[in-house]
Structure formats: C-alpha cells, structure tokens
Amino acid sequence: MSKKSTLLVCLSVGLILLLSPGMVRAADMELDTEKIAVKFEREVERGGYKVVTTPELKGWIDQKKDMLIVDTMPADNYKKQHIPGAVNFELQRQPELTHMTDKMQSDFARLLGADKTRIIVLYCGFTDCERSHNGAMWAVKLGYKNVYRQPGGIKAWTEAGYPVEKQNRNF
C-alpha cells in the first residue's frame, strides 16, 4: 500500500471517528483523533500488511472471495459475535507483539494454512485495538503475501448493520 493510500485510510478512520453518531467531539478532541490516525498509519507501515475497510470486506464476503477471516479477540468475545465465517485465534492486546513462542507460531501458521498467497483478513474489537495489528504483522513475518487488517473490527461491522455469527469455531 502506498503512503498516499495509507494516509487516506488514516484520514478516513479519523473522519469516521469524528462523525460517529451520538458522539460529540469538542475542538480539543482533534488531538485524540490525530493520535489514533498516526498510530494506525505507523502500525500499518511497520507491519507491512494492507488495509481493508468494513464495506470492502462485506463486499468480499458477498462475492464469496476465497479468504480466511481471523478474529483475534478473546474466545468469549468471539462466541458472543463475530464476522460470518471468521475463525478465532486469540492474541494479547499489547502495542507490539515482538515475540511468539514456537508453539504459538506453529499454531498460527497451521490456522493460516499452507497457501501463502491466500487472502487473510484479521480484525479485533475496534480501531485502537492492537490485536489485529499483531496478527497481521506476524502473518507477514511468517511469509504470507496477501494479509489485510480490517481496522474497525467487530464494532464497525455491527455499527454498519452487517450480520454476525454466534458460534464456537475456536482454533
């Protein structure tokens, strides 16, 4: 993704946050929006993955695009609601997951599959959650080529009015 595209996505995320229904933002809240947008842009740059918006992901699902969708939230959250077809691989919420045990790497690679060119989409709860960043970053580190992060997570998905599943497909 080009820097121009990344910046456009960051600005779009900022605008979405700014214009969210029911939220009143004072002028001094702009610094918070900027902080989130810049943090997101830097995560994408460091992680080497691409970004897919919530409506784009819904379109891919409707087109039955061959992809793997990974919910990186805790299993209890996943069981309550997740994007249709998603599988669960819980990652800790921390700014940068710099180390994975050999077992965790092996389990993650097994979940992602042998096809390193398959589209993989990772998401978590909301824009400021680092779980999807860590999952996307590690998928790239493990050699996967078409890795996407859906930054709005399940919160953006449900706010868009898209359907959710409520079942146990844990890994």
Secondary structure, DSSP 8 states (H G I E B T S, - for coil): --HHHHHHHHHHHHHHHHH-TT----GGGHHHHHHHHHHHHHHHHHHT-EE--HHHHHHHHHTT--EEEEE-S-HHHHHH-B-TT-EE------S------HHHHHHHHHHH-S-TTSEEEEE-SSTT-SHHHHHHHHHHHTT-SEEEEETTHHHHHHHTT---B-S--B-
